[in-house]
Amino acid sequence: MEVKSVSDRSKALLVDIGNTQIKYALVSVISDVTAVNYCHQPEELAEFVRLADKVVVSSVGHLALVEDLKRLCEHLNTPCMVIKTAANSLGIQCAYEKYHTLGVDRWLAILAAREITQLPVAVIDLGTANTCDIVVNNKHIGGWIAPGFSVMRESLLNNTQQVFADTYIPDALDIGNTTEKCVSYGCLASQTGFVMLAEQFLANKYEDYFVLVTGGGQNSLVLGSSKKILFFPNLVLRGLFRLI
């Protein structure tokens, strides 16, 4: 019997439509999410849709972009599957009674995390919003939602007199000596504390655990040498990969 090469195997285009950009990866069913690219409009994906046997997409809102992508897939005769949060996927149970109100990005990150570790885990996504979801024994038990770095900064600017800021995003935590730097470092301190408190929550309850961090905000975190905090750039796409 002829053995097919990886290039001959069925391919899927994984698409994560986020708040600021579209992330995508073309994968075979036996590969992993490695080469990840970015764009802003679905029509930029046409070349990859043509190469794919199916498109698997997730989106938090942005219904117009999803519809544009679906039309593109229909035009190119490529099946398109839009993933939604479920009460139970891959044996993992959602904590929300109204499970459809849990953002699909959080759900997909949870599915990806459960493949990485079977220990109690905090799944943290640092983006427009900072989210934390706790999973124990294949059960999502709940989590936190807080403003992300940019939202915190904009809230200060819009709601506090005589506080101003620039667009600087620090790559390490420090002490500010101007109002602009104080705002930037303060927002980063809040974001760092979000991650550290998630680890503390697990440490108080379980002998062994992991904290998995994804999202653009992870690039600014400096958390010392904790072996319990692991960084993954593309947990949402990895969750999509589990569902192809």
SULRAHU-V127495 format. One record per residue. N is the residue number from 0. SS is DSSP state (helix for helix, strand for strand, loop for the rest). NEAR is the number of other ideal C-beta (glycine too) atoms within 8 Angstrom. Layout:
N|SS|NEAR ; N|SS|NEAR
This chain:
0|loop|2 ; 1|loop|3 ; 2|loop|4 ; 3|loop|6 ; 4|loop|6 ; 5|helix|8 ; 6|helix|5 ; 7|helix|5 ; 8|loop|10 ; 9|loop|7 ; 10|strand|11 ; 11|strand|15 ; 12|strand|16 ; 13|strand|15 ; 14|strand|14 ; 15|strand|15 ; 16|strand|12 ; 17|loop|11 ; 18|loop|7 ; 19|loop|4 ; 20|loop|7 ; 21|strand|15 ; 22|strand|13 ; 23|strand|15 ; 24|strand|13 ; 25|strand|11 ; 26|strand|12 ; 27|strand|10 ; 28|loop|9 ; 29|loop|5 ; 30|loop|7 ; 31|loop|6 ; 32|loop|10 ; 33|loop|6 ; 34|loop|5 ; 35|loop|11 ; 36|strand|7 ; 37|strand|8 ; 38|strand|9 ; 39|loop|6 ; 40|loop|8 ; 41|helix|9 ; 42|helix|7 ; 43|helix|8 ; 44|helix|14 ; 45|helix|9 ; 46|helix|6 ; 47|helix|10 ; 48|helix|13 ; 49|helix|8 ; 50|helix|8 ; 51|loop|12 ; 52|loop|7 ; 53|strand|12 ; 54|strand|14 ; 55|strand|13 ; 56|strand|15 ; 57|strand|15 ; 58|strand|12 ; 59|loop|10 ; 60|loop|5 ; 61|loop|9 ; 62|helix|7 ; 63|helix|6 ; 64|helix|12 ; 65|helix|12 ; 66|helix|8 ; 67|helix|11 ; 68|helix|15 ; 69|helix|10 ; 70|helix|8 ; 71|helix|13 ; 72|helix|12 ; 73|helix|8 ; 74|helix|6 ; 75|loop|9 ; 76|loop|4 ; 77|loop|12 ; 78|strand|7 ; 79|strand|11 ; 80|strand|8 ; 81|strand|9 ; 82|loop|10 ; 83|loop|6 ; 84|loop|10 ; 85|loop|8 ; 86|loop|5 ; 87|strand|7 ; 88|strand|8 ; 89|loop|7 ; 90|loop|6 ; 91|strand|13 ; 92|strand|9 ; 93|loop|12 ; 94|loop|9 ; 95|loop|8 ; 96|loop|3 ; 97|loop|5 ; 98|helix|10 ; 99|helix|6 ; 100|helix|5 ; 101|loop|11 ; 102|loop|8 ; 103|helix|12 ; 104|helix|12 ; 105|helix|14 ; 106|helix|14 ; 107|helix|17 ; 108|helix|16 ; 109|helix|14 ; 110|helix|14 ; 111|helix|15 ; 112|helix|13 ; 113|helix|13 ; 114|helix|7 ; 115|helix|10 ; 116|loop|8 ; 117|loop|3 ; 118|loop|8 ; 119|strand|12 ; 120|strand|16 ; 121|strand|15 ; 122|strand|16 ; 123|strand|15 ; 124|strand|14 ; 125|strand|16 ; 126|loop|11 ; 127|loop|7 ; 128|strand|9 ; 129|strand|16 ; 130|strand|12 ; 131|strand|12 ; 132|strand|12 ; 133|strand|15 ; 134|strand|14 ; 135|strand|8 ; 136|loop|4 ; 137|loop|7 ; 138|strand|9 ; 139|strand|13 ; 140|strand|7 ; 141|strand|6 ; 142|strand|12 ; 143|strand|8 ; 144|strand|7 ; 145|strand|9 ; 146|strand|7 ; 147|loop|13 ; 148|helix|12 ; 149|helix|7 ; 150|helix|10 ; 151|helix|12 ; 152|helix|12 ; 153|helix|8 ; 154|helix|9 ; 155|helix|12 ; 156|helix|10 ; 157|helix|6 ; 158|helix|5 ; 159|loop|7 ; 160|loop|3 ; 161|loop|4 ; 162|loop|9 ; 163|loop|7 ; 164|loop|12 ; 165|loop|5 ; 166|loop|4 ; 167|loop|8 ; 168|loop|8 ; 169|loop|11 ; 170|loop|5 ; 171|loop|6 ; 172|loop|8 ; 173|loop|7 ; 174|loop|4 ; 175|loop|12 ; 176|loop|5 ; 177|loop|6 ; 178|helix|9 ; 179|helix|11 ; 180|helix|12 ; 181|helix|10 ; 182|helix|14 ; 183|helix|15 ; 184|helix|13 ; 185|helix|9 ; 186|helix|12 ; 187|helix|13 ; 188|helix|9 ; 189|helix|10 ; 190|helix|16 ; 191|helix|12 ; 192|helix|8 ; 193|helix|14 ; 194|helix|15 ; 195|helix|9 ; 196|helix|8 ; 197|helix|14 ; 198|helix|14 ; 199|helix|8 ; 200|helix|10 ; 201|helix|15 ; 202|helix|9 ; 203|helix|5 ; 204|helix|6 ; 205|loop|9 ; 206|loop|3 ; 207|loop|5 ; 208|strand|13 ; 209|strand|12 ; 210|strand|14 ; 211|strand|16 ; 212|strand|14 ; 213|strand|15 ; 214|loop|10 ; 215|helix|6 ; 216|helix|12 ; 217|helix|11 ; 218|helix|6 ; 219|helix|12 ; 220|loop|11 ; 221|loop|7 ; 222|loop|8 ; 223|loop|4 ; 224|loop|3 ; 225|loop|7 ; 226|loop|4 ; 227|loop|10 ; 228|strand|11 ; 229|strand|9 ; 230|strand|8 ; 231|loop|11 ; 232|loop|6 ; 233|loop|11 ; 234|helix|14 ; 235|helix|16 ; 236|helix|14 ; 237|helix|14 ; 238|helix|15 ; 239|helix|16 ; 240|helix|13 ; 241|helix|10 ; 242|loop|11 ; 243|loop|10
